[in-house]
């Protein structure tokens, strides 16, 4: 499967303003037997909203996108730390095997 990409960003509104939002990511997948490529979509993930300027829904959407990006960055940082730990462990095994 390829790298996930933003597939859908849905914002729900009411007369009082934005009621909620969710995001869906998708990725291209190749069938190992046929070579056929298809788009696989993930589950909808809620997006935390931060109130923007009153009457400016685009401000709310921008804030929601910013929060979603920050959450994604945090996830990537955790994955990077896990990989760093894995690499350190493999290096230690290599040093021990060489000794």
N, C-alpha and C positions, 0 to 999 in steps of 0.2 A: 504494500500500500504506500502511496506517495504521502508527502507532507500534507497535513490537514490545512484547509483554507476556509476563510469565512464564506459560508454558503447563504445564510439568511440572518437578518437582524430585524426582528419584529418589535414594534413599539405599539402598545395598546393605550388608547386614550379614553377619557370620559369628558363630560362637560366641565369637570373640575380640573382637568389637566391630565397628565400622563399617569396611567394606572399601573403599568408594568412593562417589562420587556424581556425578551429572550433572544438567544443567539444559537445558531446551529452551524456546526462545522462539517465539512465534507472532505473526502479524499478519493483519489482515483485508485481503483484496485484492478489488478489484472488476473483473470482466470488462468490458473496454471495449466489447465488442459487445453483450452481453446485459444488462449492468448487474447481473448476479448477483454476490452477495458470498459469498466462501468464506474459510475459515481456512487459512492456509498455515503449516506448522510448519517450523522450521529444524532444523539438524543438532544432535545432542546434543553439548554442550560439557562437558568434565570440570570438576569443581569441586575445588579443592585443599582437603583436610581438615586441620584442626589438632586435635590430640588435646585433648579436653575432660577433665573430671573422670572418673575411672575409673567405669564403670558408669552413666554418665549420657549416653545417646545424644543426648538433646535438646541437651546442651551442645555436642556435636560438630556437630550440625546447625546450631545457632545460629552456631558459629564458621565453618562452611562458608558459610553465607549471608552472613556479614559479609565474608569474603574475596571472595566473588563480587561483592558490592556495591562493594567497594573497587576491584576490577578494572574493573567497569563505570564507576565514577567516573573512573578513569584514562583509559579509552577516550573518554569524553565530554569530558574536559579536552583531550585531544589533538585531537579534532574541533573544539572551540571555538578552540584556538590556530590550527588550519588556517583556520578561517573568519575569524578576526581578521586573519591574514596576507592572505587573499584580499580582505577589505574594505579593508585598507590599500593594496593594489595598485590596486584600483578607484578609490579616492580620489585616488591619485597620477595615474592616467590622466585622471581628471576635471579635476584642476588643470592638467595639461599641455594638455588639449584646450581649456580655457578661456583659456589664455595666448596 
